[in-house]
Amino acid sequence: MATVSFLLKEPNAAKTTPIFAFLSFDGQRAKVATGLNVRPKQWLKADQRAQVRGYPDNGALNDTLELIEEQLLACYSDHRTKGVLPTTEALRAAVVPASPVEPAPLPTPALSFWQHLADWEGQKRAAGLLNTARTYATAARHLREFAQSTGYAVDFDTITPTFGDKFTAYLVGPAHLTDNTVGKVLARVKRFMRWSAERGLHTTTQYTHLRWALREPDVMTLSAAELAHLATLPLPSGGYLDNARGLFLLSCYTGLRYSDLVSIRAEHVHGTTLRLIMQKTRDVVTVPLRVEAVQLVGQMLSGELRPLANPVLNRYLKELGQRAAFASPVEVVRYRAGKRESETLPKWQRLTCHTGRRTFATLALEQGLRPELVMKITGHKSWTSFKRYVNITADVVSREFHRVYGGGE
């Protein structure tokens, strides 16, 4: 298992100093320059990230560090699959930061809005909700870049419908986001405004009028036949694809998110059920385990089934899907500023960790579980959010219709 750490060249310097990445793997340690710099007083050694609270521009620097970590782990995994270890030169070549990131300027009293925005993100990070904190950080980054690009004075009392018009035009224009992503960013801005209003930071209600038209994304899942085919696909026992398959099948059998899947511990197992606190929402869920899932959980607890980094697992799943010949054409539809964009891909190219959670929800409904029971297992609180995970196909609708009313072939 490879790990990435970040260290400063001169941690006690009074001025900016370079950040180096260190990849530890198979008893070796490689040093790679990131091309990034930071003031040591803004560096959080325990987190190995730059401090965002009070220094909002450090969000972009942290985003780049996340990217570099993914690039190094991906390079390591690619070489291991070929039976070799990566050289330092190969690792250095793999690091391609999105863009140079300048060290954040010292804060000024005028940045109180941005400081509270950083506090909002920091509270989720401190509570251990890292994925939620990352989504908040992304929304904050879009806000900062919008303010810098347009000169709009973003503050509590300027988050108005006029702001909404300008901000969404920026998000679908220069930021090139899809309609659904724009909607998510706006929702997080509104969530922050509610959070800050509850703390008496402002009294405006104009932010409640922010709107953006959403279109439900296409949901891709595996059919019951495809899932059974994948489970019996001949693969070298214990190899990287066999391991990836085990993790994916466990997600298909339990409906767990990736973050919960790789966090399973012995104390979560109670006979033939899992009882754990979900990483994203902190809700307690109880997940019944089918026979196949019990075996996979046992393999995970024994170390036979090994957790993988999310990007690495997604890449292996695409290779797995290609081997399984999941080649049926799938249309990928996106909407940007109300305009439809589409492309057709073979099904295996769209396989990700989250496909497992969606497959569980869809097959559970197809096989007769009531929606409220499935939602209880997956942790969804509303049908609106749950239906984004469901892909009841036309063939299933036809089959069930004729089962009830007769007719058909």
Secondary structure, 3 states (H helix, E strand, C coil): CCEEEEEECCCCCCCCEEEEEEEEECCEEEEEEEEEEECHHHEECCCCEECCCCCCCHHHHHHHHHHHHHHHHHHHHHHHHCCCCCCHHHHHHHCCCCCCCCCCCCCCHHHHHHHHHHHHHHHHHHCCCHHHHHHHHHHHHHHHHHHHHHCCCCCHHHCCHHHHHHHHHHHHCCCCCCHHHHHHHHHHHHHHHHHHHHCCCCCCCHHHHCCCCCCCCCCCCCCHHHHHHHHCCCCCCCCHHHHHHHHHHHHHHHCCCHHHHCCCCHHHEECCEEEEECCCCCCEEEEECCHHHHHHHHHHHHCCCCCCCHHHHHHHHHHHHHHCCCCCEEEEEEEECCEEEEEEEEHHHHCCHHHHHHHHHHHHHHCCCCHHHHHHHHCCCCHHHHHHHCCCCHHHHHHHHHHHHCCCC
